[in-house]
Amino acid sequence: MSDYLTYVWRPITGGRHAFPVAATKSPPESTVDAYCGAQTEASQLHNRSEVDWIREPSCKECWRILAKKPS
């Protein structure tokens, strides 16, 4: 089991997706991929409001992929 965070959940338009931690350090204008393949600009991973978290449902495909990853 890893002692370090390896992924983060972020609400983007269309759902709350899991992204590798490295995506949060990408240049704002670059495109980043969620585990399920959803793409967004890296800038969309920062400064999300509580309303964004409530409004967007969790991506079931990201959940499925993460559940199968070895810990």
PLY file of the C-alpha trace (Angstrom):
ply
format ascii 1.0
element vertex 71
property float x
property float y
property float z
element edge 70
property int vertex1
property int vertex2
end_header
0.00 0.00 0.00
1.30 3.46 -0.88
1.88 5.99 1.88
1.32 8.80 -0.60
-1.70 10.11 -2.43
-1.70 8.76 -5.99
-4.98 10.16 -7.29
-7.42 12.99 -6.58
-11.11 13.44 -7.28
-12.11 16.69 -8.96
-15.50 17.91 -10.18
-15.37 18.99 -13.80
-18.24 19.60 -16.16
-19.99 16.28 -16.62
-18.92 14.55 -13.41
-16.52 14.17 -10.50
-13.55 12.26 -11.90
-10.35 10.74 -10.51
-7.08 12.11 -11.86
-3.48 11.13 -11.21
-1.90 13.57 -8.71
0.53 14.67 -11.44
-2.42 16.17 -13.34
-2.82 18.81 -10.61
0.74 19.99 -11.28
0.30 20.30 -15.07
0.45 23.72 -16.75
-3.04 25.33 -16.61
-3.51 25.29 -20.40
-2.53 21.63 -20.84
-5.06 18.83 -21.27
-5.21 16.19 -18.53
-6.90 12.79 -18.55
-9.01 11.23 -15.82
-8.66 7.50 -15.19
-11.78 6.89 -17.28
-10.40 8.89 -20.22
-12.39 12.11 -19.64
-10.29 15.10 -20.65
-10.21 18.67 -19.38
-7.84 21.61 -19.13
-5.61 21.32 -16.05
-6.91 24.70 -14.89
-10.31 23.05 -14.28
-8.82 20.92 -11.49
-8.22 23.89 -9.20
-10.39 26.25 -7.17
-13.61 24.26 -7.40
-16.46 25.33 -5.14
-18.47 23.18 -2.74
-21.41 23.60 -5.10
-19.32 22.01 -7.88
-18.65 19.04 -5.60
-22.34 18.64 -4.79
-23.63 19.21 -8.30
-21.43 16.70 -10.14
-21.94 12.96 -9.63
-18.93 10.66 -9.16
-17.82 8.87 -12.31
-18.65 5.19 -11.96
-15.98 4.24 -14.51
-13.26 6.01 -12.46
-14.54 4.15 -9.37
-14.40 0.82 -11.21
-10.86 1.42 -12.49
-9.56 2.55 -9.09
-11.19 -0.39 -7.33
-9.21 -2.76 -9.55
-5.85 -0.99 -9.01
-3.51 -2.78 -6.63
-2.99 -0.84 -3.40
0 1
1 2
2 3
3 4
4 5
5 6
6 7
7 8
8 9
9 10
10 11
11 12
12 13
13 14
14 15
15 16
16 17
17 18
18 19
19 20
20 21
21 22
22 23
23 24
24 25
25 26
26 27
27 28
28 29
29 30
30 31
31 32
32 33
33 34
34 35
35 36
36 37
37 38
38 39
39 40
40 41
41 42
42 43
43 44
44 45
45 46
46 47
47 48
48 49
49 50
50 51
51 52
52 53
53 54
54 55
55 56
56 57
57 58
58 59
59 60
60 61
61 62
62 63
63 64
64 65
65 66
66 67
67 68
68 69
69 70
